[in-house]
């Protein structure tokens, strides 16, 4: 799948903040319809990479190409058009606490489409139904569980029917059963809608359950230390640190 119809291309990307370089000369691609996971140890740059891939920050060098269009070089209407093709679920869910779930999902539709109110209502209900929350459309985020908040955030991210969803630590703070349910939802959406997922996580059970392919970031080299099927990397990687990470071993590889 790695070479099949890449939907996202990260080309020679160097990123950081001010004078501090976090990752340098990173290149990889994400295939259309793939569940692609970005992982690594604390401080390796996982969330930083995601923020640059969705255009929140400009890179120091390199580019991010989404469906053949260079996001890093795009401006104005072209940039907005590219960004409408991606949906983002942030780690906390980032739902507006004073708005119901339906109102949260309606917001992108009200902002970026000219649909009439009745059509917006219908789309919002459909998105909540896709994530199993149609009966909670009138609830505020504080009135539902953390796992339900994550699902509502996914529904909002899908509001404009983007082909790509970026999920930042979707399983963070969830119990194992709720996390497994979220994994099942991701796979169901990919299967039913053909969506492409880019997911930042370090939760190994989720990685083994959903990932077609992973890249492992390494703060020692400020780059990518491994690419591939997580099970193959766990069992066959030539890098002792990579095997240690995937096997959840306590001893340092360099010891």
Rosetta blueprint (number, residue, H / E / L):
1 X L
2 X L
3 X L
4 X L
5 X L
6 X E
7 X E
8 X E
9 X E
10 X E
11 X E
12 X E
13 X E
14 X E
15 X E
16 X E
17 X E
18 X L
19 X L
20 X E
21 X E
22 X E
23 X E
24 X E
25 X E
26 X E
27 X E
28 X E
29 X E
30 X E
31 X E
32 X L
33 X L
34 X L
35 X E
36 X E
37 X E
38 X E
39 X E
40 X E
41 X L
42 X L
43 X L
44 X L
45 X L
46 X H
47 X H
48 X H
49 X H
50 X H
51 X H
52 X H
53 X H
54 X L
55 X L
56 X L
57 X L
58 X L
59 X L
60 X L
61 X E
62 X E
63 X E
64 X E
65 X E
66 X E
67 X L
68 X L
69 X E
70 X E
71 X L
72 X L
73 X L
74 X L
75 X L
76 X H
77 X H
78 X H
79 X H
80 X H
81 X H
82 X H
83 X H
84 X L
85 X L
86 X E
87 X E
88 X E
89 X E
90 X L
91 X L
92 X L
93 X L
94 X L
95 X L
96 X L
97 X L
98 X L
99 X L
100 X E
101 X H
102 X H
103 X H
104 X H
105 X H
106 X H
107 X H
108 X H
109 X H
110 X H
111 X H
112 X H
113 X L
114 X L
115 X L
116 X L
117 X H
118 X H
119 X H
120 X H
121 X H
122 X H
123 X H
124 X H
125 X H
126 X H
127 X H
128 X H
129 X H
130 X H
131 X L
132 X L
133 X L
134 X H
135 X H
136 X H
137 X L
138 X L
139 X L
140 X E
141 X H
142 X H
143 X H
144 X L
145 X L
146 X H
147 X H
148 X H
149 X H
150 X H
151 X H
152 X H
153 X H
154 X H
155 X H
156 X H
157 X H
158 X L
159 X L
160 X L
161 X L
162 X L
163 X L
164 X E
165 X E
166 X E
167 X E
168 X E
169 X L
170 X L
171 X L
172 X L
173 X L
174 X L
175 X L
176 X H
177 X H
178 X H
179 X H
180 X H
181 X H
182 X H
183 X H
184 X H
185 X H
186 X H
187 X H
188 X H
189 X H
190 X H
191 X H
192 X H
193 X H
194 X L
195 X L
196 X E
197 X E
198 X E
199 X E
200 X E
201 X L
202 X L
203 X L
204 X H
205 X H
206 X H
207 X H
208 X H
209 X H
210 X H
211 X L
212 X L
213 X E
214 X E
215 X E
216 X E
217 X E
218 X E
219 X L
220 X L
221 X L
222 X L
223 X E
224 X E
225 X E
226 X E
227 X E
228 X E
229 X L
230 X H
231 X H
232 X H
233 X H
234 X H
235 X H
236 X H
237 X L
238 X L
239 X L
240 X H
241 X H
242 X H
243 X H
244 X H
245 X H
246 X H
247 X H
248 X L
249 X L
250 X L
251 X L
252 X L
253 X L
254 X L
255 X L
